[in-house]
Amino acid sequence: MSDDPELDRLADDVGVSLRAHRAARSMSLGDLSRACGLSRTILARIEAGAGNPSLETLWRISRALDITLGSLLEQDTTPRVHVVRAREGRELQADSGLQMWLLHAEGREHRSEMYEILLPKDTDQQTDAHLPGTEEALICISGHARIGPLGEEADVRAGDVIWFAADRPHRYLALKPTRLVGWMLYGAGSTS
């Protein structure tokens, strides 16, 4: 347990979600361990709500389960009106320094997720391909970054929007401190 009740709640929620998704696929901890390359001990700690997994760890788990990252982080509820104040969404951090907050996740026929993303200057986040058919749309609120599939990155500045196929490796390189709103759009086969 940490000194942060919100972090403890997130760890518990991720643990419950991970266990449910694993059970729904009739996977043992050993099966999941082999599929995502993490030890059974680490996975058991996460399921017990005792882990503090990095963004990279959660991506590996979600890919191994063939689900979206938001499926591990959010309950599948869709209120009629939902307000998320700045930086009050579920926070995720990458080893590169990238920070993002889940703003919206939905599990309908075509799953989507919305994130607030902060890239400190010189952040260089390289991300593996997401599930087949995944697209990302990003709105640059402030700053300057190079974003897109590897080898096809484009400069974006405040007010710019970039949309790309995210089912191949891609990169976020912050040339200045950058704030983005990102919308992940998953193909119809990614709703499990």
PyMOL CGO cylinders between C-alpha atoms (Angstrom):
from pymol import cmd
from pymol.cgo import CYLINDER

trace = [
    CYLINDER, 0.00, 0.00, 0.00, 1.20, 3.51, -0.81, 0.3, 1, 1, 1, 1, 1, 1,
    CYLINDER, 1.20, 3.51, -0.81, 0.47, 6.83, 0.85, 0.3, 1, 1, 1, 1, 1, 1,
    CYLINDER, 0.47, 6.83, 0.85, -1.75, 7.73, -2.12, 0.3, 1, 1, 1, 1, 1, 1,
    CYLINDER, -1.75, 7.73, -2.12, -5.29, 6.28, -1.90, 0.3, 1, 1, 1, 1, 1, 1,
    CYLINDER, -5.29, 6.28, -1.90, -5.94, 7.03, -5.60, 0.3, 1, 1, 1, 1, 1, 1,
    CYLINDER, -5.94, 7.03, -5.60, -2.85, 5.05, -6.60, 0.3, 1, 1, 1, 1, 1, 1,
    CYLINDER, -2.85, 5.05, -6.60, -3.97, 2.18, -4.35, 0.3, 1, 1, 1, 1, 1, 1,
    CYLINDER, -3.97, 2.18, -4.35, -7.44, 2.22, -5.94, 0.3, 1, 1, 1, 1, 1, 1,
    CYLINDER, -7.44, 2.22, -5.94, -5.91, 2.19, -9.43, 0.3, 1, 1, 1, 1, 1, 1,
    CYLINDER, -5.91, 2.19, -9.43, -3.66, -0.75, -8.50, 0.3, 1, 1, 1, 1, 1, 1,
    CYLINDER, -3.66, -0.75, -8.50, -6.66, -2.65, -7.13, 0.3, 1, 1, 1, 1, 1, 1,
    CYLINDER, -6.66, -2.65, -7.13, -8.78, -1.87, -10.21, 0.3, 1, 1, 1, 1, 1, 1,
    CYLINDER, -8.78, -1.87, -10.21, -6.01, -2.96, -12.60, 0.3, 1, 1, 1, 1, 1, 1,
    CYLINDER, -6.01, -2.96, -12.60, -5.57, -6.16, -10.59, 0.3, 1, 1, 1, 1, 1, 1,
    CYLINDER, -5.57, -6.16, -10.59, -9.28, -7.01, -10.73, 0.3, 1, 1, 1, 1, 1, 1,
    CYLINDER, -9.28, -7.01, -10.73, -9.44, -6.18, -14.44, 0.3, 1, 1, 1, 1, 1, 1,
    CYLINDER, -9.44, -6.18, -14.44, -6.33, -8.22, -15.27, 0.3, 1, 1, 1, 1, 1, 1,
    CYLINDER, -6.33, -8.22, -15.27, -7.62, -11.24, -13.36, 0.3, 1, 1, 1, 1, 1, 1,
    CYLINDER, -7.62, -11.24, -13.36, -11.04, -11.00, -15.08, 0.3, 1, 1, 1, 1, 1, 1,
    CYLINDER, -11.04, -11.00, -15.08, -9.55, -10.71, -18.60, 0.3, 1, 1, 1, 1, 1, 1,
    CYLINDER, -9.55, -10.71, -18.60, -7.12, -13.56, -17.93, 0.3, 1, 1, 1, 1, 1, 1,
    CYLINDER, -7.12, -13.56, -17.93, -9.89, -15.78, -16.54, 0.3, 1, 1, 1, 1, 1, 1,
    CYLINDER, -9.89, -15.78, -16.54, -12.19, -14.96, -19.48, 0.3, 1, 1, 1, 1, 1, 1,
    CYLINDER, -12.19, -14.96, -19.48, -9.51, -16.35, -21.79, 0.3, 1, 1, 1, 1, 1, 1,
    CYLINDER, -9.51, -16.35, -21.79, -8.90, -19.44, -19.60, 0.3, 1, 1, 1, 1, 1, 1,
    CYLINDER, -8.90, -19.44, -19.60, -5.27, -18.40, -19.22, 0.3, 1, 1, 1, 1, 1, 1,
    CYLINDER, -5.27, -18.40, -19.22, -3.14, -19.37, -16.24, 0.3, 1, 1, 1, 1, 1, 1,
    CYLINDER, -3.14, -19.37, -16.24, -0.57, -16.95, -14.83, 0.3, 1, 1, 1, 1, 1, 1,
    CYLINDER, -0.57, -16.95, -14.83, 2.03, -19.11, -16.58, 0.3, 1, 1, 1, 1, 1, 1,
    CYLINDER, 2.03, -19.11, -16.58, 0.23, -18.76, -19.92, 0.3, 1, 1, 1, 1, 1, 1,
    CYLINDER, 0.23, -18.76, -19.92, 0.09, -14.99, -19.56, 0.3, 1, 1, 1, 1, 1, 1,
    CYLINDER, 0.09, -14.99, -19.56, 3.69, -14.88, -18.37, 0.3, 1, 1, 1, 1, 1, 1,
    CYLINDER, 3.69, -14.88, -18.37, 4.86, -16.65, -21.53, 0.3, 1, 1, 1, 1, 1, 1,
    CYLINDER, 4.86, -16.65, -21.53, 2.65, -14.46, -23.74, 0.3, 1, 1, 1, 1, 1, 1,
    CYLINDER, 2.65, -14.46, -23.74, 3.84, -11.11, -22.37, 0.3, 1, 1, 1, 1, 1, 1,
    CYLINDER, 3.84, -11.11, -22.37, 7.38, -11.98, -21.21, 0.3, 1, 1, 1, 1, 1, 1,
    CYLINDER, 7.38, -11.98, -21.21, 6.81, -10.97, -17.59, 0.3, 1, 1, 1, 1, 1, 1,
    CYLINDER, 6.81, -10.97, -17.59, 7.36, -13.26, -14.61, 0.3, 1, 1, 1, 1, 1, 1,
    CYLINDER, 7.36, -13.26, -14.61, 4.43, -14.97, -12.89, 0.3, 1, 1, 1, 1, 1, 1,
    CYLINDER, 4.43, -14.97, -12.89, 5.51, -13.23, -9.68, 0.3, 1, 1, 1, 1, 1, 1,
    CYLINDER, 5.51, -13.23, -9.68, 5.14, -9.79, -11.26, 0.3, 1, 1, 1, 1, 1, 1,
    CYLINDER, 5.14, -9.79, -11.26, 1.76, -10.69, -12.74, 0.3, 1, 1, 1, 1, 1, 1,
    CYLINDER, 1.76, -10.69, -12.74, 0.54, -12.14, -9.43, 0.3, 1, 1, 1, 1, 1, 1,
    CYLINDER, 0.54, -12.14, -9.43, 1.57, -8.93, -7.62, 0.3, 1, 1, 1, 1, 1, 1,
    CYLINDER, 1.57, -8.93, -7.62, -0.30, -6.82, -10.17, 0.3, 1, 1, 1, 1, 1, 1,
    CYLINDER, -0.30, -6.82, -10.17, -3.40, -9.02, -9.85, 0.3, 1, 1, 1, 1, 1, 1,
    CYLINDER, -3.40, -9.02, -9.85, -3.22, -8.71, -6.07, 0.3, 1, 1, 1, 1, 1, 1,
    CYLINDER, -3.22, -8.71, -6.07, -3.16, -4.91, -6.36, 0.3, 1, 1, 1, 1, 1, 1,
    CYLINDER, -3.16, -4.91, -6.36, 0.34, -4.83, -4.89, 0.3, 1, 1, 1, 1, 1, 1,
    CYLINDER, 0.34, -4.83, -4.89, 2.13, -3.89, -8.09, 0.3, 1, 1, 1, 1, 1, 1,
    CYLINDER, 2.13, -3.89, -8.09, 2.89, -0.48, -9.56, 0.3, 1, 1, 1, 1, 1, 1,
    CYLINDER, 2.89, -0.48, -9.56, 3.25, -1.43, -13.23, 0.3, 1, 1, 1, 1, 1, 1,
    CYLINDER, 3.25, -1.43, -13.23, 4.82, 0.95, -15.73, 0.3, 1, 1, 1, 1, 1, 1,
    CYLINDER, 4.82, 0.95, -15.73, 3.06, 1.98, -18.91, 0.3, 1, 1, 1, 1, 1, 1,
    CYLINDER, 3.06, 1.98, -18.91, 5.30, -0.41, -20.85, 0.3, 1, 1, 1, 1, 1, 1,
    CYLINDER, 5.30, -0.41, -20.85, 4.30, -3.30, -18.56, 0.3, 1, 1, 1, 1, 1, 1,
    CYLINDER, 4.30, -3.30, -18.56, 0.59, -2.54, -19.02, 0.3, 1, 1, 1, 1, 1, 1,
    CYLINDER, 0.59, -2.54, -19.02, 1.03, -2.37, -22.83, 0.3, 1, 1, 1, 1, 1, 1,
    CYLINDER, 1.03, -2.37, -22.83, 2.75, -5.77, -22.80, 0.3, 1, 1, 1, 1, 1, 1,
    CYLINDER, 2.75, -5.77, -22.80, -0.06, -7.29, -20.74, 0.3, 1, 1, 1, 1, 1, 1,
    CYLINDER, -0.06, -7.29, -20.74, -2.82, -5.75, -22.87, 0.3, 1, 1, 1, 1, 1, 1,
    CYLINDER, -2.82, -5.75, -22.87, -1.16, -6.97, -26.10, 0.3, 1, 1, 1, 1, 1, 1,
    CYLINDER, -1.16, -6.97, -26.10, -0.77, -10.48, -24.67, 0.3, 1, 1, 1, 1, 1, 1,
    CYLINDER, -0.77, -10.48, -24.67, -4.46, -10.51, -23.71, 0.3, 1, 1, 1, 1, 1, 1,
    CYLINDER, -4.46, -10.51, -23.71, -5.41, -8.98, -27.10, 0.3, 1, 1, 1, 1, 1, 1,
    CYLINDER, -5.41, -8.98, -27.10, -7.26, -6.12, -25.40, 0.3, 1, 1, 1, 1, 1, 1,
    CYLINDER, -7.26, -6.12, -25.40, -6.81, -2.37, -25.35, 0.3, 1, 1, 1, 1, 1, 1,
    CYLINDER, -6.81, -2.37, -25.35, -4.90, -0.58, -22.63, 0.3, 1, 1, 1, 1, 1, 1,
    CYLINDER, -4.90, -0.58, -22.63, -8.10, 1.15, -21.55, 0.3, 1, 1, 1, 1, 1, 1,
    CYLINDER, -8.10, 1.15, -21.55, -9.69, -2.24, -20.92, 0.3, 1, 1, 1, 1, 1, 1,
    CYLINDER, -9.69, -2.24, -20.92, -7.21, -2.74, -18.08, 0.3, 1, 1, 1, 1, 1, 1,
    CYLINDER, -7.21, -2.74, -18.08, -7.74, 0.76, -16.68, 0.3, 1, 1, 1, 1, 1, 1,
    CYLINDER, -7.74, 0.76, -16.68, -11.41, 1.61, -16.90, 0.3, 1, 1, 1, 1, 1, 1,
    CYLINDER, -11.41, 1.61, -16.90, -14.64, -0.07, -16.01, 0.3, 1, 1, 1, 1, 1, 1,
    CYLINDER, -14.64, -0.07, -16.01, -16.88, -0.34, -19.05, 0.3, 1, 1, 1, 1, 1, 1,
    CYLINDER, -16.88, -0.34, -19.05, -19.45, 2.28, -18.06, 0.3, 1, 1, 1, 1, 1, 1,
    CYLINDER, -19.45, 2.28, -18.06, -20.74, 5.09, -20.23, 0.3, 1, 1, 1, 1, 1, 1,
    CYLINDER, -20.74, 5.09, -20.23, -22.41, 7.82, -18.17, 0.3, 1, 1, 1, 1, 1, 1,
    CYLINDER, -22.41, 7.82, -18.17, -24.58, 10.34, -19.98, 0.3, 1, 1, 1, 1, 1, 1,
    CYLINDER, -24.58, 10.34, -19.98, -22.34, 13.22, -18.86, 0.3, 1, 1, 1, 1, 1, 1,
    CYLINDER, -22.34, 13.22, -18.86, -18.83, 12.69, -17.64, 0.3, 1, 1, 1, 1, 1, 1,
    CYLINDER, -18.83, 12.69, -17.64, -16.42, 15.50, -16.71, 0.3, 1, 1, 1, 1, 1, 1,
    CYLINDER, -16.42, 15.50, -16.71, -12.74, 14.79, -16.16, 0.3, 1, 1, 1, 1, 1, 1,
    CYLINDER, -12.74, 14.79, -16.16, -10.89, 17.77, -14.75, 0.3, 1, 1, 1, 1, 1, 1,
    CYLINDER, -10.89, 17.77, -14.75, -7.35, 18.46, -15.95, 0.3, 1, 1, 1, 1, 1, 1,
    CYLINDER, -7.35, 18.46, -15.95, -4.99, 15.69, -14.82, 0.3, 1, 1, 1, 1, 1, 1,
    CYLINDER, -4.99, 15.69, -14.82, -7.71, 13.87, -12.84, 0.3, 1, 1, 1, 1, 1, 1,
    CYLINDER, -7.71, 13.87, -12.84, -7.93, 10.90, -15.23, 0.3, 1, 1, 1, 1, 1, 1,
    CYLINDER, -7.93, 10.90, -15.23, -6.05, 7.70, -14.47, 0.3, 1, 1, 1, 1, 1, 1,
    CYLINDER, -6.05, 7.70, -14.47, -2.37, 8.64, -14.68, 0.3, 1, 1, 1, 1, 1, 1,
    CYLINDER, -2.37, 8.64, -14.68, 0.18, 6.55, -16.57, 0.3, 1, 1, 1, 1, 1, 1,
    CYLINDER, 0.18, 6.55, -16.57, 3.90, 7.22, -16.92, 0.3, 1, 1, 1, 1, 1, 1,
    CYLINDER, 3.90, 7.22, -16.92, 6.49, 5.85, -19.29, 0.3, 1, 1, 1, 1, 1, 1,
    CYLINDER, 6.49, 5.85, -19.29, 10.17, 5.39, -18.52, 0.3, 1, 1, 1, 1, 1, 1,
    CYLINDER, 10.17, 5.39, -18.52, 10.97, 8.05, -21.16, 0.3, 1, 1, 1, 1, 1, 1,
    CYLINDER, 10.97, 8.05, -21.16, 9.18, 10.76, -19.14, 0.3, 1, 1, 1, 1, 1, 1,
    CYLINDER, 9.18, 10.76, -19.14, 5.92, 10.75, -21.10, 0.3, 1, 1, 1, 1, 1, 1,
    CYLINDER, 5.92, 10.75, -21.10, 2.90, 11.23, -18.84, 0.3, 1, 1, 1, 1, 1, 1,
    CYLINDER, 2.90, 11.23, -18.84, -0.70, 10.65, -19.86, 0.3, 1, 1, 1, 1, 1, 1,
    CYLINDER, -0.70, 10.65, -19.86, -4.10, 10.60, -18.24, 0.3, 1, 1, 1, 1, 1, 1,
    CYLINDER, -4.10, 10.60, -18.24, -6.96, 8.42, -19.45, 0.3, 1, 1, 1, 1, 1, 1,
    CYLINDER, -6.96, 8.42, -19.45, -9.87, 10.73, -20.26, 0.3, 1, 1, 1, 1, 1, 1,
    CYLINDER, -9.87, 10.73, -20.26, -12.29, 8.29, -21.87, 0.3, 1, 1, 1, 1, 1, 1,
    CYLINDER, -12.29, 8.29, -21.87, -12.54, 4.60, -22.70, 0.3, 1, 1, 1, 1, 1, 1,
    CYLINDER, -12.54, 4.60, -22.70, -15.49, 2.92, -24.35, 0.3, 1, 1, 1, 1, 1, 1,
    CYLINDER, -15.49, 2.92, -24.35, -16.16, -0.71, -25.18, 0.3, 1, 1, 1, 1, 1, 1,
    CYLINDER, -16.16, -0.71, -25.18, -18.79, -0.50, -27.86, 0.3, 1, 1, 1, 1, 1, 1,
    CYLINDER, -18.79, -0.50, -27.86, -18.50, -2.10, -31.31, 0.3, 1, 1, 1, 1, 1, 1,
    CYLINDER, -18.50, -2.10, -31.31, -15.52, 0.10, -32.20, 0.3, 1, 1, 1, 1, 1, 1,
    CYLINDER, -15.52, 0.10, -32.20, -13.56, 0.71, -29.01, 0.3, 1, 1, 1, 1, 1, 1,
    CYLINDER, -13.56, 0.71, -29.01, -12.02, 4.12, -28.42, 0.3, 1, 1, 1, 1, 1, 1,
    CYLINDER, -12.02, 4.12, -28.42, -9.98, 5.76, -25.68, 0.3, 1, 1, 1, 1, 1, 1,
    CYLINDER, -9.98, 5.76, -25.68, -9.06, 9.39, -25.07, 0.3, 1, 1, 1, 1, 1, 1,
    CYLINDER, -9.06, 9.39, -25.07, -5.94, 10.56, -23.22, 0.3, 1, 1, 1, 1, 1, 1,
    CYLINDER, -5.94, 10.56, -23.22, -4.38, 13.79, -22.05, 0.3, 1, 1, 1, 1, 1, 1,
    CYLINDER, -4.38, 13.79, -22.05, -0.64, 13.48, -22.76, 0.3, 1, 1, 1, 1, 1, 1,
    CYLINDER, -0.64, 13.48, -22.76, 2.32, 15.51, -21.48, 0.3, 1, 1, 1, 1, 1, 1,
    CYLINDER, 2.32, 15.51, -21.48, 5.73, 15.20, -23.11, 0.3, 1, 1, 1, 1, 1, 1,
    CYLINDER, 5.73, 15.20, -23.11, 8.52, 16.95, -21.19, 0.3, 1, 1, 1, 1, 1, 1,
    CYLINDER, 8.52, 16.95, -21.19, 11.16, 18.49, -23.47, 0.3, 1, 1, 1, 1, 1, 1,
    CYLINDER, 11.16, 18.49, -23.47, 13.43, 15.84, -25.04, 0.3, 1, 1, 1, 1, 1, 1,
    CYLINDER, 13.43, 15.84, -25.04, 11.02, 12.96, -24.30, 0.3, 1, 1, 1, 1, 1, 1,
    CYLINDER, 11.02, 12.96, -24.30, 11.63, 10.27, -26.90, 0.3, 1, 1, 1, 1, 1, 1,
    CYLINDER, 11.63, 10.27, -26.90, 8.85, 7.69, -26.54, 0.3, 1, 1, 1, 1, 1, 1,
    CYLINDER, 8.85, 7.69, -26.54, 9.01, 4.87, -29.08, 0.3, 1, 1, 1, 1, 1, 1,
    CYLINDER, 9.01, 4.87, -29.08, 5.99, 2.60, -28.97, 0.3, 1, 1, 1, 1, 1, 1,
    CYLINDER, 5.99, 2.60, -28.97, 5.49, -0.86, -30.46, 0.3, 1, 1, 1, 1, 1, 1,
    CYLINDER, 5.49, -0.86, -30.46, 2.61, -1.46, -32.86, 0.3, 1, 1, 1, 1, 1, 1,
    CYLINDER, 2.61, -1.46, -32.86, -0.82, -1.51, -31.23, 0.3, 1, 1, 1, 1, 1, 1,
    CYLINDER, -0.82, -1.51, -31.23, -3.51, -4.04, -32.12, 0.3, 1, 1, 1, 1, 1, 1,
    CYLINDER, -3.51, -4.04, -32.12, -4.28, -4.40, -35.88, 0.3, 1, 1, 1, 1, 1, 1,
    CYLINDER, -4.28, -4.40, -35.88, -6.51, -1.63, -37.21, 0.3, 1, 1, 1, 1, 1, 1,
    CYLINDER, -6.51, -1.63, -37.21, -5.63, 0.83, -34.43, 0.3, 1, 1, 1, 1, 1, 1,
    CYLINDER, -5.63, 0.83, -34.43, -5.40, 4.52, -35.33, 0.3, 1, 1, 1, 1, 1, 1,
    CYLINDER, -5.40, 4.52, -35.33, -4.32, 7.50, -33.24, 0.3, 1, 1, 1, 1, 1, 1,
    CYLINDER, -4.32, 7.50, -33.24, -5.56, 11.07, -33.62, 0.3, 1, 1, 1, 1, 1, 1,
    CYLINDER, -5.56, 11.07, -33.62, -3.64, 13.68, -31.61, 0.3, 1, 1, 1, 1, 1, 1,
    CYLINDER, -3.64, 13.68, -31.61, -4.42, 17.35, -31.09, 0.3, 1, 1, 1, 1, 1, 1,
    CYLINDER, -4.42, 17.35, -31.09, -1.44, 19.46, -30.07, 0.3, 1, 1, 1, 1, 1, 1,
    CYLINDER, -1.44, 19.46, -30.07, -2.60, 21.89, -27.37, 0.3, 1, 1, 1, 1, 1, 1,
    CYLINDER, -2.60, 21.89, -27.37, 0.82, 23.45, -26.75, 0.3, 1, 1, 1, 1, 1, 1,
    CYLINDER, 0.82, 23.45, -26.75, 4.46, 22.86, -27.56, 0.3, 1, 1, 1, 1, 1, 1,
    CYLINDER, 4.46, 22.86, -27.56, 6.25, 21.27, -30.49, 0.3, 1, 1, 1, 1, 1, 1,
    CYLINDER, 6.25, 21.27, -30.49, 6.86, 17.57, -31.17, 0.3, 1, 1, 1, 1, 1, 1,
    CYLINDER, 6.86, 17.57, -31.17, 7.65, 15.11, -33.95, 0.3, 1, 1, 1, 1, 1, 1,
    CYLINDER, 7.65, 15.11, -33.95, 5.05, 12.33, -33.93, 0.3, 1, 1, 1, 1, 1, 1,
    CYLINDER, 5.05, 12.33, -33.93, 4.05, 9.44, -36.15, 0.3, 1, 1, 1, 1, 1, 1,
    CYLINDER, 4.05, 9.44, -36.15, 5.03, 6.02, -37.48, 0.3, 1, 1, 1, 1, 1, 1,
    CYLINDER, 5.03, 6.02, -37.48, 8.79, 5.43, -37.41, 0.3, 1, 1, 1, 1, 1, 1,
    CYLINDER, 8.79, 5.43, -37.41, 10.34, 7.06, -40.45, 0.3, 1, 1, 1, 1, 1, 1,
    CYLINDER, 10.34, 7.06, -40.45, 7.19, 9.11, -41.14, 0.3, 1, 1, 1, 1, 1, 1,
    CYLINDER, 7.19, 9.11, -41.14, 7.15, 11.42, -38.10, 0.3, 1, 1, 1, 1, 1, 1,
    CYLINDER, 7.15, 11.42, -38.10, 5.70, 14.89, -38.68, 0.3, 1, 1, 1, 1, 1, 1,
    CYLINDER, 5.70, 14.89, -38.68, 6.16, 18.17, -36.80, 0.3, 1, 1, 1, 1, 1, 1,
    CYLINDER, 6.16, 18.17, -36.80, 3.12, 19.24, -34.80, 0.3, 1, 1, 1, 1, 1, 1,
    CYLINDER, 3.12, 19.24, -34.80, 2.63, 22.51, -32.93, 0.3, 1, 1, 1, 1, 1, 1,
    CYLINDER, 2.63, 22.51, -32.93, -0.21, 24.09, -30.97, 0.3, 1, 1, 1, 1, 1, 1,
    CYLINDER, -0.21, 24.09, -30.97, -3.45, 23.76, -32.93, 0.3, 1, 1, 1, 1, 1, 1,
    CYLINDER, -3.45, 23.76, -32.93, -2.20, 20.99, -35.23, 0.3, 1, 1, 1, 1, 1, 1,
    CYLINDER, -2.20, 20.99, -35.23, -3.86, 17.58, -35.49, 0.3, 1, 1, 1, 1, 1, 1,
    CYLINDER, -3.86, 17.58, -35.49, -2.09, 14.40, -36.59, 0.3, 1, 1, 1, 1, 1, 1,
    CYLINDER, -2.09, 14.40, -36.59, -3.89, 11.14, -37.41, 0.3, 1, 1, 1, 1, 1, 1,
    CYLINDER, -3.89, 11.14, -37.41, -1.98, 7.94, -38.23, 0.3, 1, 1, 1, 1, 1, 1,
    CYLINDER, -1.98, 7.94, -38.23, -2.13, 4.16, -38.33, 0.3, 1, 1, 1, 1, 1, 1,
    CYLINDER, -2.13, 4.16, -38.33, -0.80, 3.07, -34.92, 0.3, 1, 1, 1, 1, 1, 1,
    CYLINDER, -0.80, 3.07, -34.92, -0.71, -0.64, -35.73, 0.3, 1, 1, 1, 1, 1, 1,
    CYLINDER, -0.71, -0.64, -35.73, 2.96, -0.22, -36.54, 0.3, 1, 1, 1, 1, 1, 1,
    CYLINDER, 2.96, -0.22, -36.54, 5.83, 1.16, -34.42, 0.3, 1, 1, 1, 1, 1, 1,
    CYLINDER, 5.83, 1.16, -34.42, 5.57, 4.90, -33.80, 0.3, 1, 1, 1, 1, 1, 1,
    CYLINDER, 5.57, 4.90, -33.80, 7.28, 7.69, -31.91, 0.3, 1, 1, 1, 1, 1, 1,
    CYLINDER, 7.28, 7.69, -31.91, 6.66, 10.83, -29.88, 0.3, 1, 1, 1, 1, 1, 1,
    CYLINDER, 6.66, 10.83, -29.88, 9.70, 13.17, -29.73, 0.3, 1, 1, 1, 1, 1, 1,
    CYLINDER, 9.70, 13.17, -29.73, 9.19, 16.41, -27.77, 0.3, 1, 1, 1, 1, 1, 1,
    CYLINDER, 9.19, 16.41, -27.77, 11.22, 19.30, -29.17, 0.3, 1, 1, 1, 1, 1, 1,
    CYLINDER, 11.22, 19.30, -29.17, 9.62, 21.58, -26.53, 0.3, 1, 1, 1, 1, 1, 1,
    CYLINDER, 9.62, 21.58, -26.53, 7.40, 20.70, -23.58, 0.3, 1, 1, 1, 1, 1, 1,
    CYLINDER, 7.40, 20.70, -23.58, 4.24, 19.46, -25.34, 0.3, 1, 1, 1, 1, 1, 1,
    CYLINDER, 4.24, 19.46, -25.34, 0.65, 18.87, -24.26, 0.3, 1, 1, 1, 1, 1, 1,
    CYLINDER, 0.65, 18.87, -24.26, -1.62, 16.72, -26.44, 0.3, 1, 1, 1, 1, 1, 1,
    CYLINDER, -1.62, 16.72, -26.44, -5.08, 15.22, -26.40, 0.3, 1, 1, 1, 1, 1, 1,
    CYLINDER, -5.08, 15.22, -26.40, -4.97, 11.77, -27.98, 0.3, 1, 1, 1, 1, 1, 1,
    CYLINDER, -4.97, 11.77, -27.98, -7.79, 9.63, -29.29, 0.3, 1, 1, 1, 1, 1, 1,
    CYLINDER, -7.79, 9.63, -29.29, -7.12, 5.92, -29.81, 0.3, 1, 1, 1, 1, 1, 1,
    CYLINDER, -7.12, 5.92, -29.81, -9.47, 4.22, -32.28, 0.3, 1, 1, 1, 1, 1, 1,
    CYLINDER, -9.47, 4.22, -32.28, -9.42, 0.44, -32.30, 0.3, 1, 1, 1, 1, 1, 1,
    CYLINDER, -9.42, 0.44, -32.30, -10.64, -1.78, -35.12, 0.3, 1, 1, 1, 1, 1, 1,
    CYLINDER, -10.64, -1.78, -35.12, -13.78, -3.87, -34.72, 0.3, 1, 1, 1, 1, 1, 1,
    CYLINDER, -13.78, -3.87, -34.72, -11.73, -6.96, -33.81, 0.3, 1, 1, 1, 1, 1, 1,
    CYLINDER, -11.73, -6.96, -33.81, -10.17, -5.19, -30.79, 0.3, 1, 1, 1, 1, 1, 1,
    CYLINDER, -10.17, -5.19, -30.79, -13.26, -5.09, -28.57, 0.3, 1, 1, 1, 1, 1, 1,
    CYLINDER, -13.26, -5.09, -28.57, -12.56, -8.23, -26.57, 0.3, 1, 1, 1, 1, 1, 1,
]
cmd.load_cgo(trace, "trace")
